[in-house]
């Protein structure tokens, strides 16, 4: 394994320097230095087996930091508004997901129906209801509150498969839950938003259904066809797609953060608290519902991660489609990076504890 330790030292120096500059009230380049610190840390954690899952999250935090400090550079290029990139990027990410799954992933529903049903039921009941309860409890503005319900109504997060792998959970079950939940979201997300999100703002379920078809189903179908007939014949494209997906997620978060930077600076800390409650309660519920129904340790870990992690990128895409990227899109912009942090911490903890089954 390559030696990444020097990057850990560099990141500590940069964070220490940023702290000194903050105390001296020298803030002109503070955001840039903190961003460089996170970028260096993203390389540093690659040298440790248990923390390498945090690498991409550190990159995201660097992007968020630089965008919050200099939002004017991430709003438009010339006359082109960068918000226009969100939908095509989500479609590329969904296509990439389709290239990584196959019919075997859906066949596992019949092979282990109990675990799949428990995971999907927990994900599409507990998380949207918890999002609704938190939005009510903290009295957010209507469109921001609807964004919290939106992130709670999303399918399983794409990063959940990586977390399940690191957590020594059931990776096959994880991929199946992510795939099936993404397909089911076509119908369940508009329904949940109509019932729960409709308590805050007007939700046109039919329009949302059409948007999900465009953003999710069409590109995933194309990805499945690519997987079936082309994958393996274009090695360069197979290797490129994961990097393209990561770049797409980072770009979406940058654009959403820039669009809602003023609101994020005021309600960001509160959204982080809500994200922590929403996210960790999902892990706890998912794990113990698995144990309650006598699933094994590996399956219970998988369901914990799949219930607790949502597809923040898709939520951002839908918010943009609805013309509310700067309001409904705020919760996905905060929840997305934060759930990757908590997911990585949980995966690192479980990585050290090999399940008996």
N, C-alpha and C positions, 0 to 999 in steps of 0.2 A: 504494500500500500504506500502511496506517495506520502511524503512528509509535509503535512499541512500545518504543523505546529507554529511556524513563524507567522502565519496569518492570524492565529489566536492572539499572539503577542501584539501584532500591529493593531488588531481590533481593540484590545485593552488600552493601548496608548491613545488611540483616536477617541475612545469614549472618555478617558481621563481628561484629555485635552478639551473635549466638548464641555465637560463639567466645569473645568477651570474658566473657560470662556464665558459660560453662563453666569458663574458667580461674579465675574468681572463686568458683566453686562455688555459683553462684546458679542453681538448676535448676527453680524453680517453674514458670516460663513458657517454659522452653527449647524444649520440644516444639512449643508453639504458634508461637513465633517462627520456628523452622526450617520449619514447615509453611507459614506465610505467605510465607517466602522462596521455597519451591518453587512456590507458587501464582503469585507475582509473576514468577518465572522462566518459568513456563508461558506467560505472556502475552508476555514479552520475546523468547522464541525465535521467536514467530510473525512477527517482523519480518525474519527471515532465511530465505531460500528453502531453504538446505541443512539448517537445524536445526528447521524448523517441525514436522517429524515427531516431535520430542521433546516437543511441547507437552502432549499427553495423558499421556505418561509422567511428566512433572513433576507433573501433577495427582495421578496414582496415588501417587507418592512422598510428596506432601503428605498424602494420605489415610492411607498406611501410618504415617507419622511421628506424626500426631495420634492414630491408633488405638493405637499402641504405648505412647504416653504416657498415654492416658486410655481404656484398654480397657473400663472399667466402663460407659461411656456407649453402647457399641456391641454389647452382649450381648443386651439385651432392652428392650422398651418395654412397661411394665406387666407383664402376665403373658405377653406374646408374645415368644418367643425369635426373634431376628432371623435365626438360621440357617434358619428356615422360608422366608425370601425367596430363598434361593440357587436352588432348583430352578425356581420360576416365572420368575426373572430370566434364567436360562440358556435357558429355553424361549422367552422373548421375544427374546433375542439370536439364537437359531437361526431363529426366524421372520423376523427382520430380515435374516438372511443369505439365507434362501429368497427374500425379496422382491427381492434384488439379483442373483440368478442366474436363468438360464433354460435351455431345452433347448440353446441354441447353445453354452453352456459345456461341455456333455457331448459335443456333436458334435465338439468340437476333439480329443477322444481319438482319433477316427478320422482327423482331419486331420493331427495331429502325434503319432502313437503313440509314437515313439521317445523324445521328450522327456518325455512324460507317464509312460511306464513307468519310465524312469530315475529321475524325481523321486519317484514313489510307492514304488518298490523301495528307494531310498536312505532315504526317510523312515521307512518301516515296518520296516527292518532295522537300520540303523546307530544310530538314536536310542534305541530301546528297549534294544538291546544295550549301548550306552554308558551308559545310565541304570543298568542292572543292574550293570555293571562298577564304576561309581563308588559305587553303594550298598554293594557288597561291599568295595571298597577302603577306604572311610572308616568302615566298621563302625557305621553308623547303627542306631538302634533299629528293630526289625522293621517297625512300621507307617510310620515315617518313610521307611525304605528302600523300602517298597512304594510310597510316594507318589512317589519319584524315578522308579521304573519306570513308574508311572502317567503322569506328565507326559511321559516318553519315548515312551509308547505312544499318545499323542494324535494326532489329525489336524493338518494344517497350521494355524498360528495365523491368526486373523482379520486381525490387523494386518499380516500378510505382504504383502497386496495393496497396502497403502499404501507399505510399504518398497520393493516392486518398482517401483512408480511413481516414487518418489523416486530409485531407483538406476538409472533408465533401462533397466530390464530388460524382459522380455516380459510385459506386464501381462495379456494374454489367457491366456497359459500359467499365470500365477500364479493367476488366478481359477479356471481349470479344475482345477489341482492342489488348491486349497483345497476346492473343491466335491466333487470325486471322493474325496479322502481322507476327508472328513467322512462321506460315505456308506459307504465301505469300513470306517471305524472301528467301525461297528455290529457287524461280525464280527471284525475283526482285533484291536481293543482287548481284548475279553474273552479271546481266544485268547492274546495276548501276556501279559496279566496272569496267566492261569492257568499258563502255562509259566514266566515269569520272576518275576512278582510272587508267585507261589505258593511260591517258594523262601524267602520271608520270613514270609508269613501265609497263612491259608486264603482262597482266592479261589473264590467261587461264580460261575463263568462265565455260567451261565444267568441268574442274577439280574442280573448286570452287563449282559448282552445286553438284558434287558427294560428296565432303567433307561435304556440308550442309546436304545432305541426311543421311550421316553416323552420323553426330554430332547431328542433330536436329530431322529429321523426324522419323528415326527408334526408338530412345529412347522415343520420345513423343508418338508414336503409342503404344509402350509397356506400357507407363504410362497410356494412355487412357484405354487400356485393363485391366490394374490393377484396375483403378478407377471403371470400369464397373463390374468386376467379383470378385475382391478380397478385395477392400478397405472396411474397417469396420470390416473385419474378422481377420485382423492382427493389432490390436490397437497399439502395440509397434512400428511397422514399420510406421504407419501413423504419429505418434508423432516424430519419428526419422528423417523423410525425410527433414523437414524444416531446422533442425540443420545440416544435411549432406550437404544441398545446401549452407548454409552460410559458412561452413568449406571449401567447394569446391571453392567458390568464393575467399575467403581469400587466399587459397593456390595458386590459379592461379595468383593472383595479386603479391604474394610474388615471385613466380618463374619468372614471366615476369619482375618484378622490378630488380631482381638479374641479369638476363640475360642482361638487358639494362642499368645497373646502371651507367656506365661511360657516356653514352649519356644523361641519365636523369639528371645527375648533371650539365650538360652544357646547355641543351635546356629545362630542366624541367620547369623553370619559364615561358618561352615563351609558352610552351604547356598548362600551367595552364591558362594563359591569353586567349589563343585561345579557351580552353575548356569553360571558363566563357562566352565568346562572343557567341559561338556555342550553349551552353546550355540555357542561358537566352533569346537569340533571339528566340529559339524554344518555350519556355514558352509563350513569348509575341505573337508570330505568332499563336500558337495553340489557345490561349484564344480569341484573337480578330477575328480570322477566324470563331470561333464558334459564337461569338456575331454578326458578320457580316451576318451569315446565320440564325440569329434569334433563336439560341439554348438557352436553359435556363442557368442560372448561374452554376448549378451543372454540366451539360454536358460540358459547356465551360471550367470549371476548369479541368475536366477530360481530355479533348482534349489537354489542355495546358501541363499537366503533361505527357501524352502519347506521344505527339510530341517531347517534350524537353528531354525525357530520353531514352537512347539507351541501348541495351544489350551488355555491355562491355565484359562480360565473353565470349560470342559467338565470338566477334571480336578477342579476344585473342586466342581462339581456332583455328580460321581460319588462323590467322597469324602464329601460330605454325605449322599448317598443311602445310602451304606454305613454311616452313623453314625460316621464317622471324620474329621470336618472338622477337629478340633483336632490330628490326627496326620498322616494321609495327605494332608490338605489343606495342610500347611505348605509342602511343596515347590512346589506350584502357586502359592501365595501369594508365594513368593520368586522363582521362575523367571519368572512372568508379567511383572512390571514390569521385571526385569533383562533379559530377552530383547528387550523393546521398546527398552531403552537401547542394547544392542549392535547391534540391527537398525538403529536410527536412525543410529548412528555409521557402520556399514558402508554404509548407503544414502547418507549424506552424502559419504563418500569416493568412492563410485562415481558419484555425481551430477556430480562435477567431471571425470570421465573418460568422455566420450562414446564408447560402443563403435563400432568401425569398421563392424560389420555392422548 
